[in-house]
């Protein structure tokens, strides 16, 4: 084809200027990216011939007056030359041997075109006796129209009513009307007239030119689809092809109006003015009086587009239908057949409308979001539905949809990938306003959700936060003032403070009896447990996202509920202790210790959440009396325990077996072991309290050390007395007097001094075995070791 255009083709018949013009017109259509892609995929000759036929009809019809059909025969000759060129290429490449049937069909078609045969049908059957061609008539029954059934469902129309409308409009709703719509649309596109998007609809001229350039191949493909379905339209519409590019199409409702163009109207007006000014006779057919001033034939009506299948405002019509489709799918949607908020049938219908009404991809997606946002602000959509709508418009089409994409500009892209500079001004302003509206609505919903966050089963704040962060706040079309954000944060924080106070009052009513005489430490403990459990629940619930819109629900709860609880706990404990003192009762020590552990845990949470705010009262100072009571009780029981340990001790070597000699550890008596175990348990009881007051703790240890020292001294005294008694060692009176005059601690210190000052090594006393025991006891051998 390039050789024909340049004039370098060697075959005869291709050097004519008209032939070059036709081939140039077709070459432009062949080099479109979408057409080349479809041809590379299908690898068929029929689309090439049809596209060339359309280009030849357009090229040959230029320059001929309406009603002049002399050029139609030239179209057949040019198409025949194109078919001859195809045959020559296939033959030169040796493909004629592989495709004999195709070569035969091309030769037959060329001969029919050269002889102006009106029947171009080619019988390709090998056996005419076995091949019967049946023409299936086009059905106008609604049961054969799935998309019409979808429309009827969405708008709640009975099939009989829809069928009646189809039957009534059948003369108007034809393929020829659809073809005229496309040609009129193409003419308005080329002349920058109303009825299509114009340069003023875009912010950047480059964006308009890109869209306009992409529309041309789409329109050609759609026209070819109509001509393929109705080949006879190529003959009936060829005469009006050139006229469709100059005059405007008439409205379907006005049958007696003639097509007029701007040039014709200008000539009529200028002629009328010129004749009236110079006194020349006026042609009444072109005078201003012939122009009826009404809604259908005014000067503005000439500029307005009148289509059969394209509405006056396609964008608004699409938005209304999308709203109805959303409502229908929300009520009757099937989860398995749902593509986001739209069902599969609704999405196919809306996509087809965008193709027929020439709505670009960004307008289509913005309209979807506009309809979804309207339903959300009307509380007919949940935040989850709104998120699905955003995901729908921001996700690219599925791969199966891209295999044969519809004729929509930028269909393979999404709102996330289409440059905002390529949008129309209307779409950009609408989308920006929609973001602001959704932002306010989501903030209101988030506020209502967080006002219930301290309840046992609150709604989740995740969905609105997710939509705000991922679909609105990070959108380049959205911006927010800092003072507005601060005002909302302050309002949200005040609301959470109020809700935390309400929740704490509920805890008080549930855990604290109304009568003070019935109060005990368990009530304070239960109140503290309720506070701690709520804090732990809030911390766990908002662990992944602790701060929401500048507010931390856990911090607000701690700042509100902890000081109130601490004041109340202090007053409750003091009142309980005062009531017990007035009654002469002693509170259980274990209750005091358990209360201390709970209060310490609450204080730990307080310090972690409110590091700059001190705890309201001193827990240790309030409950220190319980520890001293326990120490005094331990002191009272220590002497009794020592005596019982000695009384139950046999003072014998713990035998490990007859053949195993006893170890030094086996020579310790049970009473010594039991006594030191008592010391360890007593001290460990105080250590486990983890008393957070060093002065108190030092005093506790001092008190315990006195108890241990007295117990050891008492143990040594009893053992010594028994040893002396059994050994029958007399004591001097003066020694007894001196010993009796010494205190227990003094005697213990004297023993230590004697052991330190003794320079000689003390040899253990060796007892002889008893042969004939005469006493009821085992004798001195029970005192093998006596630690002092």
Order of alpha helices (4+ residues) and beta strands (2+ residues): alpha-alpha-alpha-alpha-alpha-alpha-alpha-alpha-alpha-alpha-alpha-alpha-alpha-alpha-alpha-beta-beta-alpha-alpha-alpha-alpha-alpha-alpha-alpha-alpha-beta-beta-alpha-alpha-alpha-alpha-alpha-alpha-alpha
